[in-house]
Amino acid sequence: MTEQELYQMTPQQLTEKMLQGLVFQYEQAMTAIEAKVFDHMNERLQKAYALLTKLSEGLHDDGGIITSQLEALYFYLGQQTLRAYTEHHVLTEILFLAEELLITWQAASTTKRPLARAAHHAGYERMAYE
């Protein structure tokens, strides 16, 4: 991916790319553990932690409950990522969580939802919502 492509992405697309990268880093860390190449595992966990930091920094305060839940999830994943250095079995759980988060993000990003109608405003009742 070029720098120009990166700058042309929407925030949603950037988040998706970072989540894809997070899943990839965890997968690579697991492969490194199986091969007993612990310096490679270390690099991958560092990259995963850096991605979590960037994802957390990208949250907006005006996101309400979703923002606070994502913040808590990123924090938990970060803590578990640090724990994975010495307790390798933790990677199975955090990889699963990262995959589920990516799948959920992709589903939410592609779903077209109709605008909610304001029932209390009669003028909105005749409008077409697509």
N, C-alpha and C positions, 0 to 999 in steps of 0.2 A: 504494500500500500504506500502510495506516495504521500508526501506532505500536503500536496494540493488536494488530494482526495480526502485526506483527514479533515482539512479545513472546510470542505464542502458538505460534510456530514451534519445531520441534525443531532441535537443532544440525545435523542432516542437511539439513533444509529450508533453514536459513539458509545453509549452505555451498553448496547448489545455487543459491540466489538470487544469492549473491555470484559464483559461477562464471558464471551467466547474465549478470550485470552486467559481468564481465570480458570475455566474448566481445563483448557489445554495445559496450563502450568501444573495443575494438580495431577492430571493424567501423566505428565512427564515426570513429576516427582515420584509417583507410584512406580513407574517403569524403572526409574533410577534406583529405587529401594530394592526392587526385585533383582536388579542386576548388581546390587551392592556397590553402586557408584555414588557414594554419599556426598561428594563435592558437587555433583550434578544435581542431586536432590536439594542441596542447600541453595544453589542458584535458583532453582525453580520455585522453591518456597519463598525466597526473597522477592522474586518477581510477582508471585501471587500476592504477597503482603503489600507490595507497592501498588498493585492494581486495586486492592481493597481500599487502600488509603485514598487513591484518586477517586474511586467510586463514592466514598464517604464525603470527600471534599466537594463533590458535585451536587450534593443534596441541597435543596432549598428549604429555608425555614417555613415558607408558605405552603408546603406540601401536606401539612396536617398529619393525620394518623399514618398515612402511607410512608411519609418521610421518616417519622420516628420509628416505625417498624423496620424499614430498610436500614436505618442507622444502627439499630440494635442487631440486626442480622449481620451487617458488615463488621460490627464490633466483635460479635461472637465468632464469625469466620476468621477474623484476624487473630483472636486469642487462640483458637484451635489450630491455626496455621503455625503459630509459635510453638504450641504444644507438640505438633507433628514432628518437629526436629528430633525429639527424644522418644515420642510415643507414636510410632509409624502407623499403627492401626487407626488413628484418628483421621487419616487421609481418606479412608473409605467414606466416612460420614460427611466430611466437608466437600468431597467431590460430589456426592449425591446431592447435597444442599445447593451447591453451585450449579449443577445441571438442572435441578428443579427451578431455581431462580431464573436461569437462562430461558428455559421453556416457557415459564410464566411471563417473562418480559416479552418474548417473541409473540406470544398469544395476545397479550395486551396491546402491543404495538400494531398488530395487524387487524384487530377487531374494529370495525366501523360501527360506532354506536350512534343512534339517533340523538339529536338534541332533546333534552327533557322539556316538555311543555309546562308552562306555568298555568296551572289549572285555575288560579284565581284571576287571571287576566283574559277576558273574553276575546280580545283582539288576537291572541295567539292561537285560538282554536281553529281558525280558518287557514292557518299557514301550513304549508307542506314541509315536512321534515324528512330529510333523506340521510 
